[in-house]
Amino acid sequence: MQADRAGLSVTELVRQRATSGKVTPKRGLADAQLLSELNRVGVNLNQIARALNRGGDRDPHHLDHVLGQLVAVLEHVGRRT
């Protein structure tokens, strides 16, 4: 059933279809955790990019660690789809 797949009640599914013509699935806890993890990795990458753009010291071990985290998160996302 569409409502179950979207994580919504039948009433909410019908309301969304009637008002906007589309259904926005409810986000689960796993989605919130994934978004939080992606945000954390993104902040780390942004800090590294700013340091490099200012001519700061390059720490290849830190960059490798952050990129490894990004790869792990993206692999996790790939397994969920």
WOGIFEN-V360203 format. One record per residue. N is the residue number from 1. SS is DSSP state (~ for helix, > for strand, _ for the rest). OMEGA is omega as a letter, one per 40 degrees, with the letter a starting at -180 (NA if undefined). Layout:
# WOGIFEN-V360203
N SS OMEGA
N SS OMEGA
This chain:
# WOGIFEN-V360203
1 _ a
2 ~ a
3 ~ i
4 ~ a
5 ~ i
6 ~ a
7 _ a
8 _ i
9 _ i
10 ~ i
11 ~ a
12 ~ i
13 ~ i
14 ~ i
15 ~ a
16 ~ i
17 ~ a
18 ~ a
19 ~ a
20 ~ a
21 _ i
22 _ a
23 _ i
24 _ a
25 _ i
26 _ i
27 _ i
28 _ i
29 ~ a
30 ~ i
31 ~ i
32 ~ i
33 ~ i
34 ~ i
35 ~ i
36 ~ i
37 ~ i
38 ~ i
39 ~ a
40 ~ i
41 ~ i
42 ~ i
43 ~ i
44 ~ i
45 ~ i
46 ~ i
47 ~ i
48 ~ a
49 ~ i
50 ~ i
51 ~ i
52 ~ i
53 ~ i
54 _ a
55 _ a
56 _ i
57 _ i
58 _ i
59 _ a
60 ~ i
61 ~ i
62 ~ i
63 ~ i
64 ~ i
65 ~ a
66 ~ i
67 ~ i
68 ~ i
69 ~ i
70 ~ i
71 ~ a
72 ~ i
73 ~ a
74 ~ i
75 ~ i
76 ~ i
77 ~ a
78 ~ i
79 ~ a
80 ~ a
81 _ NA
